[in-house]
Amino acid sequence: MTIRNGFSDMADGYDALATAEAAAGERLLDLVAIGPRDFVLDVGCGTGAMTFAARRRCQGKIVGIDISSGMIRRARWHPQQPDVSFVLGDAAAMQYERNFNVVILNSSLHWMADPVMVLERCFNALRRGGWMGVQVPATGAWCPLAQAVMKAARQEAALAPIMDRFRDPMTIMPDLDALEQTLDRAVIDVYGGSIETDTLDLSVGQALGVVDVQVGAALFNPVCYDKGLSEDDHARLRALATEVVADAADAAGRVRVTITRAFMHGSKQWNERRLTPAG
Ligand SMILES: C[S@@+](CC[C@H](N)C(=O)[O-])C[C@H]1O[C@@H](n2cnc3c(N)ncnc32)[C@H](O)[C@@H]1O
């Protein structure tokens, strides 16, 4: 299953909706401590917000890769910057060999069908001693508002049979240990990790935008349903999401949204171990 069209559909509006992802990405960049001449690979780069943020921190070559043509088109739409390029492709099929000092995955690994393969490709892309930083939603309460929308869809009589056909493409890490084990399988030596919760005070429209960024590319995406999703069912799901978010608003029309994330960084050690052969 590929969720690339789901992200292409939201590419034009993504940056305005994903300010919390951008803030988390800046924290991730702090963790990997990019040096002035580092080469950086941004995996699942989306519209390139973090790719350009990395550019502001170093002068080396920077590459963003993403599977969604809409996201890559949007990233390339930004004014050109020296030594920044964007590649359309599946991170699980990357063929980089020791080209980068830093690899970042900001809010992207959990969308990838084969996270371990992606991390192994990231490992291959890193020079020895290079740094990898990952930020993903985590824990059983990673975004209660988005989770409430999913739950309401499963519980509503008209939508329950449709949700039975829903195949969620996201892998949410239950805790730091699970993320560490995933990095460990890709031979990344973990140096540190933390769980952090962002609390946002938003209008109903903004909160709906957060729901879209967190689950929209899955919940509203026909490819995530066995036998697809009709336009009517799509509209019903959208209406239900609006209802759930509006219900969550206080008397002043504000919605309190929390997003809990795992941050983890590690490095490629000098004693390289054997990896799964590239498929
Ligand atoms: C939530 S967005 C995050 C974008 C960006 N990193 C940010 O911080 O705003 C997740 C991105 O991962 C991309 N993605 C999902 N699976 C991918 C894969 N297998 N290879 C490359 N990109 C992928 C999606 O197309 C999407 O642009």
PDBQT file of the ligand as one rigid body, heavy atoms in Angstrom, charges set to zero:
ROOT
HETATM    1  C1  LIG A 301       4.037  13.815   7.845  1.00  0.00    +0.000 C 
HETATM    2  S1  LIG A 301       5.021  14.030   6.427  1.00  0.00    +0.000 S 
HETATM    3  C2  LIG A 301       6.498  14.722   7.136  1.00  0.00    +0.000 C 
HETATM    4  C3  LIG A 301       7.216  15.640   6.152  1.00  0.00    +0.000 C 
HETATM    5  C4  LIG A 301       8.437  16.363   6.697  1.00  0.00    +0.000 C 
HETATM    6  N1  LIG A 301       9.477  15.463   7.119  1.00  0.00    +0.000 N 
HETATM    7  C5  LIG A 301       8.079  17.302   7.826  1.00  0.00    +0.000 C 
HETATM    8  O1  LIG A 301       8.752  17.260   8.854  1.00  0.00    +0.000 OA
HETATM    9  O2  LIG A 301       7.157  18.114   7.665  1.00  0.00    +0.000 OA
HETATM   10  C6  LIG A 301       5.572  12.370   6.041  1.00  0.00    +0.000 C 
HETATM   11  C7  LIG A 301       6.255  12.294   4.688  1.00  0.00    +0.000 C 
HETATM   12  O3  LIG A 301       6.837  10.986   4.521  1.00  0.00    +0.000 OA
HETATM   13  C8  LIG A 301       6.737  10.663   3.143  1.00  0.00    +0.000 C 
HETATM   14  N2  LIG A 301       6.914   9.219   2.953  1.00  0.00    +0.000 N 
HETATM   15  C9  LIG A 301       6.111   8.212   3.376  1.00  0.00    +0.000 A 
HETATM   16  N3  LIG A 301       6.604   7.017   2.996  1.00  0.00    +0.000 NA
HETATM   17  C10 LIG A 301       7.758   7.270   2.323  1.00  0.00    +0.000 A 
HETATM   18  C11 LIG A 301       8.740   6.448   1.703  1.00  0.00    +0.000 A 
HETATM   19  N4  LIG A 301       8.630   5.113   1.699  1.00  0.00    +0.000 N 
HETATM   20  N5  LIG A 301       9.806   7.040   1.119  1.00  0.00    +0.000 NA
HETATM   21  C12 LIG A 301       9.929   8.398   1.120  1.00  0.00    +0.000 A 
HETATM   22  N6  LIG A 301       9.024   9.233   1.688  1.00  0.00    +0.000 NA
HETATM   23  C13 LIG A 301       7.960   8.675   2.291  1.00  0.00    +0.000 A 
HETATM   24  C14 LIG A 301       5.358  11.156   2.762  1.00  0.00    +0.000 C 
HETATM   25  O4  LIG A 301       5.172  11.277   1.377  1.00  0.00    +0.000 OA
HETATM   26  C15 LIG A 301       5.312  12.497   3.503  1.00  0.00    +0.000 C 
HETATM   27  O5  LIG A 301       5.743  13.563   2.703  1.00  0.00    +0.000 OA
ENDROOT
TORSDOF 0
